[in-house]
C-alpha cells in the first residue's frame, strides 16, 4: 500500500485564534482561515486544520480529550486507496467522504483518513556545508546564513502519539504496510510507510492505563541552520522552548520542540535519515543517552567583552 505520509492533521482546540496565530508564527501559511479556524500549510501543501473543540465538522473526540481529532495520510493513487479500503473493511466501518477522503478508526481509537496526496513537489536546495574535502560546497561568495534568511517549514514530517498498547497499535499499521525502522525498548516503534524513505512518519509511546493522545508533530526544515533560525525567531516571539535544540540518535534528525496552545508539543526538524527495505531495525533502551547525541539550551545573544546587564 503506497502510503506516503501525513498530508494534514486536524485539531479541535479551545482557543482557535491563539492556535492559528501560533502556527503562523511557527511558519505555516494560512489558507481560507476565518474565525472558525481553517487550514495552514507548509511549502509543499501539507499542513494543519484548526477548529474549535465543539465544531460539528470534527470527528468524535477520544475519551481522553486529546486535541488531535484526525490524521489524514496521503497515498500515491487510486490503487492504494482501494487496497486500504479492502484491508480495513475486513473488520471495521470504512467510508468515503465527499472530500475524497477514505475514513476509518484505528485500533487505538484515533480517527484516520486517506486520500490521493495533494502535496506539491518541491524543487528547493537543502542546506550545504562548506566542508573541507567535500565535492559539494556553497557557491563562492554565497552566505551560509543571514538575519533575513527564510526559514519555512517544508513538509509535514511525523506524528508521535501516546498509546496504552504500542504492540497492538503497531500491528494495525503493519496491516497498511508500515515497517519498524527502529525501536525504543519499553517505549515503542518508529514506523515508516511504503511510500517514503523517511526514517519515520509515526512513533508510538507506550503509556500506563488508558492514556491516549498526541505528544507532538513536526515539519521538516531545509537543514540545521533553519531549525536554529526558526526556533530562535519563535523564542523571540514569546513562545516557550520545551526541548532542544539538539540531534536525535534514532533517525539522526535535528530537533527543537516548543510548547503550544494545542495541548501538545510542536517540533522543527531537519536532516532525518532515509531508509529502504534493506535497512535492519535497531533496538535501543529508552534513556536520555540514547534519545539524543547532544542537547543545547537556548540563551540570549551574547558577545565577549560586552557590557554586563
C-alpha positions as CSV (number, residue, x, y, z in Angstrom):
1,X,0.0,0.0,0.0
2,X,1.7,3.1,-1.2
3,X,1.1,5.5,1.7
4,X,3.4,8.5,1.5
5,X,2.9,10.1,4.9
6,X,0.6,12.5,6.7
7,X,-1.0,15.1,4.4
8,X,-2.6,17.0,7.2
9,X,-3.7,16.8,10.9
10,X,-7.0,18.0,12.3
11,X,-7.2,19.6,15.7
12,X,-10.1,20.6,17.9
13,X,-9.0,23.3,20.3
14,X,-10.3,25.7,22.9
15,X,-8.7,28.9,21.6
16,X,-8.9,28.9,17.8
17,X,-7.3,32.4,17.4
18,X,-4.3,31.6,19.6
19,X,-3.7,28.3,17.7
20,X,-3.9,29.9,14.3
21,X,-1.5,32.7,15.3
22,X,0.9,30.1,16.8
23,X,1.0,28.2,13.5
24,X,1.5,31.4,11.5
25,X,4.4,32.4,13.8
26,X,5.7,28.8,13.5
27,X,6.0,29.4,9.8
28,X,2.8,28.0,8.2
29,X,0.8,30.0,5.7
30,X,-3.0,30.4,6.4
31,X,-5.3,29.2,3.7
32,X,-9.1,30.0,3.9
33,X,-8.8,30.8,7.6
34,X,-11.6,32.6,9.3
35,X,-12.9,33.0,12.9
36,X,-13.8,29.3,13.0
37,X,-10.3,28.2,12.0
38,X,-9.1,26.7,8.8
39,X,-6.1,25.3,7.0
40,X,-2.5,26.4,7.4
41,X,0.1,24.9,5.1
42,X,3.8,24.3,4.6
43,X,5.7,24.9,1.3
44,X,4.6,21.5,-0.1
45,X,0.9,22.0,0.8
46,X,0.9,19.6,3.8
47,X,-0.5,21.2,6.9
48,X,-2.8,21.6,9.9
49,X,-6.5,22.2,10.2
50,X,-7.6,24.1,13.3
51,X,-11.2,24.0,14.5
52,X,-13.0,24.8,17.8
53,X,-13.3,21.7,20.0
54,X,-17.1,21.7,19.6
55,X,-17.1,22.2,15.8
56,X,-19.6,19.8,14.3
57,X,-17.3,19.2,11.3
58,X,-14.8,17.3,13.5
59,X,-14.7,13.6,14.1
60,X,-15.8,12.4,17.5
61,X,-13.2,13.1,20.2
62,X,-11.3,10.4,22.1
63,X,-12.4,9.9,25.7
64,X,-9.0,11.3,26.8
65,X,-9.9,14.7,25.4
66,X,-6.7,14.9,23.2
67,X,-6.9,17.8,20.7
68,X,-5.9,15.6,17.7
69,X,-9.1,14.7,16.0
70,X,-7.9,13.2,12.7
71,X,-4.8,12.2,10.8
72,X,-5.1,12.2,7.1
73,X,-2.5,10.3,5.1
74,X,-1.6,11.0,1.5
75,X,-1.4,7.9,-0.8
76,X,0.1,7.6,-4.3
77,X,-3.0,6.7,-6.3
78,X,-6.5,5.1,-6.5
79,X,-5.0,1.6,-6.3
80,X,-3.6,2.4,-2.9
81,X,-6.9,3.8,-1.7
82,X,-8.7,0.7,-2.9
83,X,-6.1,-1.6,-1.2
84,X,-6.6,0.3,2.1
85,X,-10.4,0.1,1.7
86,X,-10.2,-3.6,1.1
87,X,-8.0,-4.3,4.1
88,X,-9.7,-2.2,6.6
89,X,-13.2,-3.2,5.6
90,X,-12.4,-6.7,6.8
91,X,-13.1,-5.7,10.4
92,X,-14.3,-2.1,10.7
93,X,-16.5,0.5,9.1
94,X,-14.9,2.5,6.2
95,X,-16.5,5.4,4.4
96,X,-15.6,7.7,1.5
97,X,-16.4,11.3,2.1
98,X,-17.4,13.9,-0.5
99,X,-13.9,15.4,0.0
100,X,-12.3,12.3,-1.4
101,X,-11.0,11.1,2.0
102,X,-11.4,7.4,2.9
103,X,-12.1,7.3,6.7
104,X,-11.8,4.7,9.4
105,X,-10.7,4.4,13.0
106,X,-7.6,2.6,14.1
107,X,-7.3,0.0,16.9
108,X,-6.4,2.7,19.5
109,X,-9.5,4.8,18.6
110,X,-7.7,7.5,16.5
111,X,-9.7,8.8,13.5
112,X,-7.8,8.2,10.2
113,X,-8.2,9.4,6.7
114,X,-6.6,8.5,3.4
115,X,-6.6,10.5,0.2
116,X,-4.6,10.7,-3.0
117,X,-1.9,13.1,-1.8
118,X,-2.3,16.8,-2.7
119,X,1.2,17.7,-1.6
120,X,3.2,19.7,-4.1
121,X,6.6,18.5,-5.4
122,X,9.3,20.8,-4.1
123,X,12.4,21.7,-6.0
124,X,14.4,23.6,-3.4
125,X,18.1,23.3,-2.4
126,X,18.8,21.9,1.1
127,X,21.5,23.2,3.4
128,X,25.0,22.8,2.1
129,X,28.1,23.0,4.3
130,X,31.5,24.2,3.2
131,X,33.3,21.2,4.5
132,X,37.0,20.7,3.5
133,X,37.3,17.8,1.1
134,X,33.7,17.7,0.1
135,X,32.8,17.8,-3.6
136,X,29.5,19.7,-2.7
137,X,30.1,23.3,-1.4
138,X,28.2,26.5,-1.5
139,X,28.8,28.8,-4.4
140,X,31.7,31.3,-3.9
141,X,30.6,34.5,-2.2
142,X,27.3,33.0,-1.1
143,X,26.4,33.3,2.6
144,X,25.6,30.3,4.8
145,X,23.2,32.4,6.9
146,X,21.8,35.9,7.2
147,X,19.4,37.8,9.5
148,X,16.7,37.9,6.9
149,X,17.1,34.4,5.5
150,X,13.8,32.5,5.1
151,X,13.2,29.5,7.5
152,X,9.9,28.0,6.4
153,X,8.5,24.5,7.2
154,X,8.8,22.4,4.0
155,X,6.7,19.3,4.7
156,X,4.8,17.6,7.5
157,X,7.3,15.1,8.8
158,X,5.8,12.9,11.5
159,X,3.3,12.4,14.4
160,X,4.0,11.0,17.8
161,X,1.2,9.6,19.9
162,X,0.7,8.2,23.4
163,X,-1.0,4.8,23.4
164,X,-1.8,2.2,26.1
165,X,-0.7,-0.7,23.9
166,X,2.1,0.0,21.5
167,X,2.3,-3.5,20.2
168,X,-1.4,-3.5,19.2
169,X,-1.0,-0.1,17.6
170,X,2.0,-1.2,15.6
171,X,0.2,-4.4,14.4
172,X,-2.6,-2.3,13.0
173,X,-0.3,-0.1,10.9
174,X,1.7,-3.1,9.8
175,X,-1.5,-4.2,8.0
176,X,-1.2,-1.0,6.0
177,X,2.4,-1.6,5.0
178,X,4.2,0.4,7.7
179,X,7.5,-1.1,8.8
180,X,9.5,-0.6,12.0
181,X,12.8,1.2,11.3
182,X,14.0,1.4,14.9
183,X,12.6,0.7,18.3
184,X,12.9,2.1,21.8
185,X,12.6,-0.9,24.1
186,X,9.7,-0.5,26.5
187,X,8.6,2.7,24.7
188,X,7.6,1.9,21.1
189,X,8.4,1.7,17.4
190,X,9.4,4.2,14.8
191,X,7.2,3.4,11.7
192,X,7.8,4.1,8.0
193,X,5.1,3.6,5.4
194,X,5.9,2.2,2.0
195,X,5.7,5.4,0.1
196,X,8.5,7.3,1.8
197,X,12.1,6.7,2.8
198,X,11.9,9.0,5.8
199,X,13.1,7.2,9.0
200,X,9.6,7.5,10.4
201,X,6.3,9.3,9.9
202,X,4.8,7.8,13.1
203,X,6.1,6.9,16.5
204,X,4.2,5.4,19.5
205,X,5.0,6.0,23.2
206,X,3.7,3.3,25.5
207,X,1.8,4.8,28.4
208,X,0.2,3.4,31.5
209,X,-3.6,2.9,31.8
210,X,-5.8,4.3,29.1
211,X,-3.8,7.4,28.2
212,X,-4.1,8.2,24.5
213,X,-3.3,11.3,22.5
214,X,-0.8,13.3,20.6
215,X,2.6,14.1,22.1
216,X,3.9,16.2,19.2
217,X,4.1,16.8,15.4
218,X,6.8,18.3,13.3
219,X,7.6,19.7,9.9
220,X,10.9,19.2,8.0
221,X,13.1,22.3,7.6
222,X,15.9,22.8,5.0
223,X,18.7,21.9,7.5
224,X,20.0,22.5,11.0
225,X,20.6,26.2,10.4
226,X,16.9,26.7,9.6
227,X,16.0,24.8,12.7
228,X,18.1,27.2,14.8
229,X,16.9,30.3,13.0
230,X,13.2,29.4,13.0
231,X,13.5,28.3,16.7
232,X,15.3,31.4,17.7
233,X,12.7,33.6,16.0
234,X,10.0,31.6,17.7
235,X,11.5,32.2,21.1
236,X,11.8,35.9,20.3
237,X,8.0,35.9,19.6
238,X,7.5,34.8,23.2
239,X,6.9,31.0,22.7
240,X,8.4,28.6,25.2
241,X,11.1,26.1,24.3
242,X,10.4,22.7,25.7
243,X,13.4,20.5,24.5
244,X,16.3,21.4,22.3
245,X,17.9,22.3,20.1
246,X,19.7,19.1,19.7
247,X,20.1,16.0,17.5
248,X,18.4,12.7,18.0
249,X,20.1,9.3,17.7
250,X,17.5,7.1,16.1
251,X,16.6,9.0,12.9
252,X,19.5,11.4,13.3
253,X,17.2,14.4,12.9
254,X,18.0,17.8,14.4
255,X,15.2,18.9,16.6
256,X,13.7,21.8,18.6
257,X,10.4,21.3,20.5
258,X,8.1,24.0,21.7
259,X,5.0,24.2,24.0
260,X,1.8,25.0,22.1
261,X,-1.8,26.1,22.9
262,X,-2.9,22.9,21.1
263,X,-2.1,20.8,24.1
264,X,0.8,19.1,22.5
265,X,4.4,19.9,21.6
266,X,5.4,21.2,18.2
267,X,8.8,20.5,16.7
268,X,11.1,21.8,14.0
269,X,13.2,19.0,12.5
270,X,15.8,18.6,9.7
271,X,18.2,16.1,8.1
272,X,16.3,12.9,9.0
273,X,17.8,9.6,7.9
274,X,16.4,7.9,4.8
275,X,15.9,4.1,4.7
276,X,14.8,1.5,2.2
277,X,13.7,-2.1,2.7
278,X,17.3,-3.4,3.2
279,X,17.6,-1.5,6.5
280,X,17.8,-3.6,9.6
281,X,15.9,-2.1,12.5
282,X,17.8,-1.3,15.7
283,X,16.5,-1.7,19.3
284,X,17.8,0.6,22.0
285,X,16.9,1.1,25.6
286,X,15.0,4.3,26.3
287,X,17.2,6.8,28.0
288,X,18.5,10.3,27.7
289,X,21.7,8.9,26.4
290,X,20.0,7.1,23.5
291,X,17.5,9.8,22.8
292,X,20.0,12.4,21.6
293,X,23.6,12.8,20.7
294,X,23.8,16.2,22.2
295,X,21.4,18.8,23.6
296,X,21.7,22.6,23.7
297,X,19.8,25.2,25.6
298,X,18.7,28.5,24.1
299,X,20.1,31.6,25.8
300,X,20.1,35.3,25.0
301,X,22.6,36.6,22.4
302,X,26.0,37.5,24.0
303,X,29.4,38.8,23.0
304,X,32.7,38.6,24.8
305,X,33.6,42.0,26.3
306,X,30.0,43.2,26.1
307,X,28.6,45.3,28.9
308,X,27.0,43.2,31.7
309,X,23.3,43.8,32.2
